[in-house]
Amino acid sequence: MIKCHKKDIYAHFENCEQSLSELSKIFTHSLPYLAYFKTTPPLVANKRKMSENINK
């Protein structure tokens, strides 16, 4: 799962149109994850998040 921050994206893509298309790509890819987290109890999502942070 890609974690992204808006400011990183904008810093990376100076061309405005390019960053917009890149943002829309990222949001399209993250939709399944959002749907998954909506159906996942917060506790499970938090545990998963914590283990992801540890694995960094």
Backbone as a chain_set.jsonl record, in Angstrom:
{"seq": "MIKCHKKDIYAHFENCEQSLSELSKIFTHSLPYLAYFKTTPPLVANKRKMSENINK", "coords": {"N": [[0.837, -1.192, 0.0], [0.576, 2.119, -0.951], [1.78, 4.933, 0.69], [1.035, 8.27, 0.693], [1.782, 11.753, 0.699], [0.322, 14.844, 0.135], [1.998, 17.156, -0.166], [4.457, 16.016, -0.758], [3.952, 14.865, -3.217], [3.371, 17.124, -4.772], [5.801, 18.432, -4.585], [7.355, 16.673, -5.931], [6.283, 16.581, -8.523], [6.554, 19.11, -10.627], [5.195, 20.08, -12.747], [1.956, 21.066, -13.179], [-0.314, 19.809, -14.411], [0.652, 17.257, -14.671], [0.93, 16.488, -11.997], [-1.726, 16.463, -11.238], [-2.824, 14.367, -12.777], [-1.334, 12.316, -11.739], [-2.101, 12.354, -9.066], [-4.799, 11.622, -9.371], [-4.468, 9.05, -10.315], [-3.309, 7.829, -8.069], [-5.386, 8.128, -6.205], [-7.317, 6.554, -7.419], [-6.132, 4.053, -7.209], [-6.134, 3.825, -4.464], [-8.751, 3.564, -3.723], [-9.864, 0.852, -3.471], [-8.549, 0.132, -1.1], [-9.584, 1.997, 0.695], [-12.234, 1.219, 0.729], [-11.872, -1.272, 1.842], [-10.897, -0.627, 4.4], [-13.09, 0.626, 5.435], [-14.78, -1.468, 5.883], [-13.424, -2.864, 7.726], [-12.947, -3.493, 11.156], [-12.007, -0.829, 13.357], [-10.014, -1.462, 15.254], [-8.62, -3.646, 14.182], [-7.628, -2.444, 11.873], [-5.978, -0.54, 13.052], [-4.08, -2.163, 14.347], [-2.927, -3.344, 12.107], [-1.86, -1.082, 10.903], [0.024, -0.363, 12.826], [1.772, -2.547, 12.71], [2.689, -2.225, 10.125], [4.105, 0.158, 10.401], [6.134, -0.672, 12.1], [7.455, -2.429, 10.455], [8.7, -0.791, 8.658]], "CA": [[0.0, 0.0, 0.0], [1.385, 3.333, -1.075], [1.397, 6.051, 1.555], [1.522, 9.489, 0.061], [1.409, 13.035, 1.275], [0.128, 15.812, -0.949], [3.136, 18.048, -0.397], [5.502, 15.236, -1.418], [3.564, 14.713, -4.616], [3.535, 18.409, -5.46], [7.227, 18.725, -4.665], [7.912, 15.751, -6.912], [5.816, 16.937, -9.859], [6.457, 20.557, -10.746], [4.177, 20.33, -13.761], [0.658, 20.962, -12.497], [-1.158, 18.792, -15.05], [1.221, 15.943, -14.361], [0.602, 16.112, -10.62], [-3.159, 16.152, -11.164], [-3.056, 13.013, -13.296], [-0.689, 11.403, -10.797], [-2.988, 12.296, -7.899], [-6.0, 10.849, -9.691], [-4.029, 7.649, -10.37], [-3.121, 7.358, -6.694], [-6.691, 7.995, -5.559], [-7.981, 5.401, -8.022], [-5.535, 2.847, -6.623], [-6.4, 3.716, -3.029], [-10.176, 3.306, -3.486], [-10.103, -0.477, -2.882], [-8.07, 0.134, 0.282], [-10.546, 2.755, 1.496], [-13.4, 0.351, 0.888], [-11.466, -2.339, 2.769], [-10.793, -0.102, 5.76], [-14.441, 0.931, 5.91], [-15.408, -2.713, 6.324], [-12.561, -3.458, 8.751], [-13.07, -2.853, 12.462], [-10.882, 0.088, 13.597], [-8.953, -2.109, 16.012], [-7.829, -4.447, 13.243], [-6.934, -1.491, 11.014], [-4.908, 0.057, 13.852], [-3.034, -3.176, 14.523], [-2.268, -3.468, 10.82], [-1.075, 0.138, 10.729], [1.159, -0.436, 13.737], [2.734, -3.532, 12.21], [3.31, -1.614, 8.944], [5.084, 1.131, 10.885], [7.273, -1.411, 12.659], [8.173, -3.068, 9.348], [9.367, 0.21, 7.808]], "C": [[0.877, 1.251, 0.0], [0.871, 4.384, -0.105], [1.907, 7.318, 0.902], [0.991, 10.723, 0.762], [1.368, 14.046, 0.14], [1.381, 16.626, -1.219], [4.289, 17.318, -1.066], [5.213, 15.125, -2.91], [3.802, 16.011, -5.372], [4.995, 18.798, -5.57], [7.857, 17.893, -5.782], [7.524, 16.146, -8.339], [5.631, 18.445, -9.949], [5.365, 20.929, -11.739], [2.807, 20.042, -13.17], [-0.222, 19.863, -13.092], [-0.662, 17.401, -14.706], [0.868, 15.54, -12.938], [-0.87, 15.78, -10.48], [-3.428, 14.738, -11.653], [-2.463, 11.979, -12.349], [-1.556, 11.239, -9.547], [-4.207, 11.437, -8.2], [-5.656, 9.366, -9.798], [-3.94, 7.072, -8.964], [-4.47, 7.167, -6.014], [-7.466, 6.806, -6.126], [-7.458, 4.113, -7.399], [-5.907, 2.698, -5.152], [-7.877, 3.451, -2.73], [-10.438, 1.912, -2.913], [-9.673, -0.551, -1.423], [-9.048, 0.863, 1.188], [-11.78, 1.908, 1.756], [-13.093, -0.755, 1.903], [-11.445, -1.82, 4.205], [-12.154, 0.271, 6.324], [-15.111, -0.326, 6.455], [-14.594, -3.405, 7.412], [-12.774, -2.747, 10.078], [-11.83, -1.997, 12.747], [-9.71, -0.571, 14.325], [-8.024, -2.908, 15.1], [-7.01, -3.52, 12.35], [-5.757, -0.862, 11.766], [-3.755, -0.916, 14.059], [-2.227, -3.309, 13.238], [-1.346, -2.272, 10.582], [0.188, 0.094, 11.591], [2.211, -1.414, 13.216], [3.41, -3.001, 10.944], [4.394, -0.633, 9.37], [6.333, 0.454, 11.418], [8.12, -1.994, 11.533], [8.909, -2.088, 8.446], [10.878, 0.121, 7.929]], "O": [[1.779, 1.413, 0.823], [-0.322, 4.69, -0.078], [3.094, 7.424, 0.593], [-0.098, 10.725, 1.336], [2.263, 14.095, -0.703], [1.789, 16.773, -2.371], [5.026, 17.913, -1.853], [6.104, 15.271, -3.747], [4.361, 16.011, -6.469], [5.392, 19.432, -6.548], [8.765, 18.344, -6.48], [8.341, 16.057, -9.255], [4.668, 18.992, -9.413], [4.698, 21.953, -11.595], [2.527, 18.931, -12.719], [-0.81, 19.072, -12.354], [-1.45, 16.483, -14.478], [0.539, 14.38, -12.688], [-1.234, 14.911, -9.688], [-4.174, 13.991, -11.019], [-3.02, 10.895, -12.175], [-1.724, 10.132, -9.036], [-4.606, 10.614, -7.376], [-6.46, 8.515, -9.415], [-4.427, 5.974, -8.697], [-4.685, 6.169, -5.327], [-8.19, 6.129, -5.395], [-8.226, 3.2, -7.096], [-5.988, 1.581, -4.642], [-8.221, 3.141, -1.589], [-11.182, 1.8, -1.938], [-10.325, -1.2, -0.606], [-9.319, 0.422, 2.305], [-12.307, 1.882, 2.869], [-13.942, -1.124, 2.715], [-11.919, -2.494, 5.119], [-12.359, 0.241, 7.538], [-15.917, -0.253, 7.383], [-15.025, -4.42, 7.96], [-12.781, -1.517, 10.121], [-10.716, -2.4, 12.411], [-8.55, -0.271, 14.042], [-6.802, -2.851, 15.233], [-5.833, -3.779, 12.097], [-4.679, -0.672, 11.203], [-2.589, -0.535, 13.959], [-0.998, -3.377, 13.27], [-0.213, -2.421, 10.125], [1.274, 0.464, 11.145], [3.407, -1.133, 13.279], [4.583, -3.292, 10.709], [5.472, -0.592, 8.776], [7.448, 0.936, 11.218], [9.345, -2.052, 11.634], [9.66, -2.503, 7.564], [11.595, 0.886, 7.284]]}, "num_chains": 1, "name": "protein.A"}
